[in-house]
Amino acid sequence: MKKRLTPQQEFEIMKLVLDKFLWIGFFLIVFGLYKMLEKGITDGAYYMLAGIIVLFLFLYIIVKEYEVIAR
């Protein structure tokens, strides 16, 4: 038998998961900046692009979740 989560419990779990997306995206952007300074623009740009994609994914998930809550 499955237990249902309360809205507060769902929100706490969502915060934990989305926090990881935010940290990973930020880390990739900072690492890309480090690589740009160390080796060259091209090497670091790929890491920064990956970080930007992760952060846009984070943004999409948050907007989608708020649309569900708003209805």
N, C-alpha and C positions, 0 to 999 in steps of 0.2 A: 504494500500500500504506500503510495507516494504522499508526502506531506506538502501542503501548499505553503508558500512563503508569503509573509505579510508584505505590503508595499514598502515598509521601512527596511525589511530584510533584503528585498530585491534591490533597493537603492544602495544599501551598504555594499552588496556584492558588486553592483555595477561600478561604484566608486573605486573599489579595489582593482577591478579589471581595467578600467579606463585610465587609472593612474599609471599603470604599467605602459600603456600606449604613449602617454605624455612623456614619461621618462625615457623610453626608447627613442622617440622622435627627437627629443632634445639632445640626447647623447649622440645620435647620428649627426646632427647638425654641428655640434661642437667638435666631434671627431673629424668631420669633413673640413671644418675651418683649420684644425690642426694640420691635417694633411695638405691643405692648400699652402699653408705657411712653410711646411717642411719640404714638400716635393714639387708641387706645382698646382696650378688652377684646375687642370683636368682631373687629376687624381682625387682631389677633395670635393670637386663638384658632384661626383657620383654619390658620395656619402651624404652630402647636403641634400641632394635631390631625393634620396631614399628617406631621409629624415622629414622632408617636406611632405612626401607622400604619406608617411605614417601619421603625421599631424593632420593632414586633410582627412584621412580615414577616421581619426579620432573625432574631428569636427563633424563628419557625416554621421557617425554613430550617436553622438550627443544630440544632434538636430533630429534624427530619426526617433530617438527615445523621447525627447520632449514633445514631438508631434503626437506620439501615442498617449502620453500623459495628458496632453491638452484636450484630447477628444473626450 
